[in-house]
Amino acid sequence: MSKTIPAAVSRLFWDVKRDSVDVERHRDWIIGRVLDWGDVDALAWLRRTYSDEALKRVATRGRGLARKTCVFWRTYFGLTPGDGDVR
């Protein structure tokens, strides 16, 4: 796995230097940013890079995510409100 985000996804990280983002160390932050703001290509990269379990964990925890993002991904993965959801 590459330790940096690809150039095509880097537009979502306008507030940091692309080379300073480590896909392993900053996993939850990257997942949240892409779930909230990513397009089809960014989401495809996200799904190739991280497990569904990692995406579910971030979406159900909801820290820093828009409510609609949490609701969408909870529905997408077939999770119920009791599956770790804090929203």
N, C-alpha and C positions, 0 to 999 in steps of 0.2 A: 504494500500500500504506500502510495506517495505521501509524504509528510506535509505537503502543502496543497492548498486548494487550486484547482485548475483555473486558468485565465478566464474561461467562459463563465465561471461562477464568481469570480472575484468582484464583480460589480456589486454584489450583495454585501461586501465588506469594505465599503467606501471609507469607513472611519478608522481603518487600521492598515498598516503595510501588509500586503499579501504574503510576503516572505516571513512575517512574524507569526502567522497563524499555523499552528501544528494540528493536523487532523486527528491525531490521537489525543494529545493533551487538552485540546479545546473542543472535544467531541460534542458535548451537550450544547455549548454555545453555537457551534456551527449548525448542528441539527435544528435548533430553534430558529435561527436566522433563516435557513433555507425553507423550513416548514412554513414560516410566516410570509416570506417574500419571494421565494424561488419560483421560477418558471418551469416549464416541462423539462427542459434540459438540466436545470439545476437539481430538480427532484430526481431525475434519472441518475445523475451522478451520486446523489445522496443515498439512493437505494442500492447502488452498486458498492458504495463505500462502507455503509453501516448496516447492521442487522436490523430487522424489523423490531426486535426486542429493544434495541437502543432507541429507535424512533418512538415506540410505544411509551417507553419510560419518560422521555422528554415531553411528549404530548400530554400524558396524563398528569405529570407533575405540574405543568402549566406555568412555571416560573418564567416571567418575561414574555410569554406568548399572548397573542390576542385570543380572547375567548372563542371567537369563531374558528380560529386555527385548532384549538383544543377540541372543540365540538366536531369539526370536520374529521380530524384524524382519529378521534375516538370512534366515530361512526364508520370510517373507512376500515379500521381494524376490528370492528365488531365488539368493542369494549363496552361494558356497562358502567354506569356511574360509580359503582363500588370497586372498580378495578384500579385503585390507586389514584383516582381523579381527585384533585383538590379544588376543582372549580365547580 
